[in-house]
Amino acid sequence: MPSNATVGMVFSAREEILFLCGPIFFDFSAGTPPAKENAMNWDQIQGNWKQLQGKVQQTWGDLTNDDIASIEGNQKQLVGRIQERYGIAREEAERQVDEWTRRL
């Protein structure tokens, strides 16, 4: 039940939700639910990089063998190399890499 200080006051929907439920840690305006944990984390990917190089080559055929070898399982380097080779925005490259890791 609201305290006497709030009786008769008009709240926005967001303020009302915050008052009733406490702080919200998800931005619903973004339209995307929080990411699920990847099937394989980046420590595991880095540790298995030699075995995963073929899957990287299958997914991003424009990356050279030298590109893939030099990435050494580093997520930021993979995203950067994909962005560079395919001429796409960083966000798109990150989305592709996230999707790839979920499929592993």
C-alpha positions as CSV (number, residue, x, y, z in Angstrom):
1,M,0.0,0.0,0.0
2,P,1.4,3.4,-0.9
3,S,2.5,5.7,1.9
4,N,0.5,8.8,2.7
5,A,3.0,11.0,0.9
6,T,2.2,9.3,-2.4
7,V,-1.6,9.3,-2.1
8,G,-3.1,11.6,-4.8
9,M,0.2,12.1,-6.6
10,V,0.4,11.3,-10.3
11,F,3.2,9.1,-11.5
12,S,4.4,8.2,-14.9
13,A,4.3,4.5,-15.7
14,R,8.1,4.2,-15.2
15,E,7.9,6.0,-11.9
16,E,5.1,3.8,-10.8
17,I,6.9,0.6,-11.7
18,L,10.0,1.8,-10.0
19,F,8.0,2.7,-6.9
20,L,6.2,-0.6,-6.8
21,C,9.0,-2.9,-7.9
22,G,12.3,-1.1,-7.1
23,P,15.0,-0.3,-9.6
24,I,14.8,-2.0,-13.0
25,F,18.1,-3.2,-14.5
26,F,16.9,-3.9,-18.0
27,D,16.2,-1.1,-20.5
28,F,13.0,-2.2,-22.2
29,S,13.2,0.6,-24.7
30,A,16.2,-1.2,-26.4
31,G,13.8,-4.0,-27.5
32,T,16.4,-6.8,-26.8
33,P,16.3,-9.1,-23.9
34,P,19.5,-9.6,-21.9
35,A,21.9,-11.9,-23.6
36,K,22.0,-15.5,-22.6
37,E,25.4,-16.9,-21.6
38,N,27.2,-18.2,-24.6
39,A,27.5,-22.0,-25.0
40,M,31.3,-21.7,-24.9
41,N,33.0,-18.8,-23.1
42,W,35.9,-16.9,-24.6
43,D,38.4,-18.6,-22.3
44,Q,37.3,-21.9,-23.7
45,I,37.4,-20.5,-27.3
46,Q,40.9,-19.2,-26.7
47,G,42.0,-22.6,-25.3
48,N,40.5,-24.5,-28.3
49,W,41.4,-21.9,-31.0
50,K,43.4,-24.3,-33.2
51,Q,40.4,-26.7,-33.3
52,L,38.0,-23.9,-34.0
53,Q,39.9,-22.3,-36.8
54,G,38.1,-24.4,-39.4
55,K,34.7,-23.3,-38.1
56,V,35.8,-19.6,-38.3
57,Q,37.0,-20.1,-41.9
58,Q,33.6,-21.8,-42.7
59,T,31.7,-18.8,-41.2
60,W,33.9,-16.0,-42.5
61,G,35.5,-17.2,-45.6
62,D,37.1,-13.9,-46.4
63,L,39.4,-14.2,-43.4
64,T,42.8,-15.5,-44.4
65,N,44.5,-18.4,-42.6
66,D,47.0,-15.8,-41.4
67,D,44.2,-13.6,-40.1
68,I,42.6,-16.5,-38.2
69,A,46.0,-17.7,-36.8
70,S,46.9,-14.2,-35.6
71,I,43.6,-13.7,-33.8
72,E,44.5,-16.5,-31.4
73,G,41.0,-16.7,-29.9
74,N,40.8,-13.0,-29.0
75,Q,37.2,-11.8,-29.3
76,K,38.1,-8.2,-30.0
77,Q,40.6,-9.1,-32.6
78,L,38.1,-11.4,-34.3
79,V,35.4,-8.7,-34.3
80,G,37.9,-6.2,-35.7
81,R,39.1,-8.4,-38.4
82,I,35.5,-9.3,-39.5
83,Q,34.6,-5.6,-39.5
84,E,37.7,-4.8,-41.6
85,R,37.4,-7.6,-44.1
86,Y,33.6,-7.3,-44.7
87,G,33.3,-3.5,-44.3
88,I,30.6,-3.8,-41.7
89,A,29.8,-1.8,-38.6
90,R,31.4,-3.0,-35.3
91,E,28.0,-3.7,-33.9
92,E,27.1,-6.0,-36.8
93,A,30.5,-7.8,-36.4
94,E,29.8,-8.2,-32.7
95,R,26.4,-9.6,-33.4
96,Q,27.8,-12.1,-35.8
97,V,30.4,-13.3,-33.4
98,D,27.9,-13.6,-30.6
99,E,25.6,-15.6,-32.8
100,W,28.6,-17.9,-33.8
101,T,29.6,-18.5,-30.2
102,R,26.0,-19.5,-29.3
103,R,26.1,-22.1,-32.0
104,L,29.4,-23.7,-30.7
